[in-house]
Amino acid sequence: MPTTRRELLQTAAASAFAATIPWLAAQETTKPRADLARQLGATTGSFVKHLSKTRAEGKLRLLDLPKIMCDELDLKVLDLMTATIPSWEPDYLDELKGKAPRRDASSRT
């Protein structure tokens, strides 16, 4: 099947982006964590339109998401898409980090 204009533009945009940020291509990949192998999770980008910084009807707060994912859905992996983080203020980030479930450090690889 021939390449569509959309595919060509997406590839060109991605290539241009990677070429303009040299450190992106040079980044080392991290070794997958053994304790998270074969675990289900979600990325916040999947439901970006349903997230809110404050409590709102029909919306989820990012601060509430770790508890919902862990306690109610029994999911172990939450991939935060940077565009879904409503504030980069240190206090907010510390609060978000504090909501993350704690794991035994010895289980990390």
DOVEX-927894 format. One record per residue: x, z, y of N, C-alpha, C in turn; residue in one letter. Coordinates in steps of 0.2 Angstrom, whole numbers, plus 5000, padded with zeros to 4 digits. Example, Ala and Ser with C-alpha at 12.3 -4.5 7.8 and 13.67 -1.06 7.14 Angstrom:
2
506650394972506250394978506650394984A506450354989506850364995506450395000S
***
This chain:
109
500450004994500050005000500450005006M500349965011500749955017500750025021P501250035025501250095029500750085035T500350135037499850125042500250145049T499950125054500150135061500250215062R499750255059499750325060500350355056R500450335050501050355046501650345050E501750285052502350265056502450305062L501950315066502050355072502150435070L501850455065502050525062502750535060Q502950485056503650485054504150475060T503950435064504450425070504450485075A503850515076503850575080504250635076A504150645070504550695066505250685066A505450615066506250605066506450615073S506150595078506350605085506450685086A505950715084505950795085506650825081F506750805075507250825071507950805074A507950745077508550725080508750755087A508250785090508350815097508550885096T508450915090508650985089509150985083I509750975085510250975079510351035075P510151095077510251155073509651155068W509151115069508551115064508851085058L509151035058509451005052509951045048A510351085052510851125050510651185047A510051205047509851275045509951275037Q510151335035510151345028509451355025E509351335019508751355016508851425013T508351465013508351535010508151525003T508451574999508251574992507551604991K507151574987506451604986506551674983P506051714986506051784983505751784976R506051814972505851824965505151864965A505051914969504451954968503851914971D503951854974503451824977503251754973L503651744968503651684964502951684961A502651624961501951614958501351654961R501551684967501051724971500651674976Q499951684976499551654981499651684988L499551634993499551665000499151615004G499251615010498951575015499351565021A499251515025499651505031499051515037T499251545042498751565048498551495051T498951445050498851375053498151345050G498051375044497451345040496751365043S496751425047496151445050496351465058F496751425061496951445068496351445073V495751405071495251405076494751475075K494951505070494551565068494951635070H495451625073495851685075495751695083L495751765084495751785091496151845093S496451845099496851905100496451975101K495851965103495352025103494852015098T494452075097493852065093493352025096R493051975092492551935094492151915088A491451905090491051885084491251815081E491251815075491451755071492151745071G492551785073493351775074493651835070K494251815068494751865065495251885070L495451945070496051965074496651955070R497251925072497851915068498051985066L497952035070498152105068497752135062L497152105061496752125055496952085049D497252035050497351985044497752015038L498352045039498752075034498252125029P497852165032497452205028496952175024K496652125027496152085024496452045018I497052015019497351975014497552015008M497852075010498152115005497552155001C497152195005496652235002496052204999D495752155003495152125001495252054996E495752024998495951954994496451964989L496852014989497452024984497951974985D498051944991498551894992499151924994L499751904992500351934994500751894999K500651835001501051795005500551775011V500851795017500451775023501051735027L500951675028501451635032501151625039D501551655044501251655051501551585054L501051545056501251485060501251515067M501851495070501951525077501451515082T501151455082500551435086499951485086A499951525080499351575080499551645082T500151655084500351715087500151725094I499651765096499351765103499851795108P500251835106500751865111501451875108S501951855112502651865110502851935113W502451975116502652035119502952085114E503452115115503752155110503252205107P502852235111502352285109501852255104D501652195105501152165101501552145094Y502152115095502452105088502652165084L502852215087502952275084502252305080D501752295084501052315081500952275075E501052205075500852155070501352175064L501952185065502452205060502252265056K501952315060501752375057501152365053G500752315054500152305049500352265043K500952245042501152205036501252265031A501052245025501152295019501852305018P502052365016502752385015502852375007R503452345006503652334999504352374998R504452384992505052424990505652374991D506152394995506652354997507052334991A507052364986507452354980507152294976S506552274978506252214974506352154978S506752154983506852094987507452064984R507451994984508151954982508351914987T
***
